[in-house]
Amino acid sequence: MLQKGAEYIQQLKSERQQLTEEAEKLRSQIENLSFEISNAQAQLPATGAPMTHARYSKLKEMFSAYVKEQTLANWKFWIFSLITEPLLESYNNSVSTSSVDDLCRSSLAWLDQQCSLNTLRPLVSSSMRKLSTTTNVLANPEGLPEEVFRRVTKQEGERFYPR
């Protein structure tokens, strides 16, 4: 019986040694992974993770769908969207979503920079210049609602904003 007890104690010691070694390996892996995460985070831009092309394309697709829906309800929304599209791009490039604090800070900074009158005036002027050169609004202002409707009801995939 003593022999069996001694064998069992040896088995438990062996198992404990294996578990200790495994725990040490796992601690080492955790340390390495933490280091890799820190390195990866250090390489990210200050405004958060860069937006992938696919994600940005999805954002543009969602924006276009929303503009189409709202324009079909009121054609004047399309003109408003000519102004807001560059603002959306600017917002997307400038605002960080890495944390709530970063979101608040970068949103306020973007708002101060991009939504001041000094910045909005040229943006609106440029949008109206595009409108006047890519539509018949100057020659036929009464036909603009119909022209806008035709643009937004084009087949999917076609761009309905003036270039």
Secondary structure, DSSP 8 states (H G I E B T S, - for coil): -HHHHHHHHHHHHHHHHHHHHHHHHHHHHHHHHHHHHHHHHHTS-TTSS---HHHHHHHHHHHHHHHHHHHHH-THHHHHHHHHHHHHHHHHHH---SSHHHHHHHHHHHHHHHSSHHHHHHHHHHHHHHHHHHSSTTT-GGGHHHHHHHHHTS-TTS--S--
